[in-house]
């Protein structure tokens, strides 16, 4: 049996494997690169699906397919994560075209639009997990 040389390797068609060697399995797709916004977005989706009581850094890390400790590079604490989640929900409110960021007429119209906007953006979250949250659901 003759030894395989570098010249032999160059002569093989690309992608072929020398006889007697096993082919590597395809590489697993890497998770999306972590960022603060990705972590916060995943946390909001997790809470929407499972409730706030079930949110832990370990479970969130599992959803993102990373170790829980790697999340702390993007959100220093659970409290910071919760603050980011609130900011994300408020951003939804600001994105609502029916909500005015500043009064454009009388103050009653402004407050009514703001209240209805808050209700639209939070009601799917509050009604789904009423037992795991203490939010007011009277509006």
C-alpha angles and dihedrals in degrees: 000000000000122000118246112246132198089258090057091051091053091050094055117097112259111269095023119124125221113251114270096026124107121233118240117246114250113278116259113250111258118239117253112278109270121246134162092257092050092050092048093046090050091048092052090049090048093051091046089054102036110016132251094274090065096050113112129155089243093054092045090050089051091053090051091043094239136108114273091239091061089064091065090069087068103031113028095205144002089258090055089050091052090049089052091050091053090049089051093053091046089051087057088054092050089050091058107105092209092060117082116212090206130025112272098180133350119000093239092062090048094051093044091052090047093049093048090047091053090049093050093048098044107031096083088053098044099045094049096056105025092144094054099047136054097210118138111258099181098105 
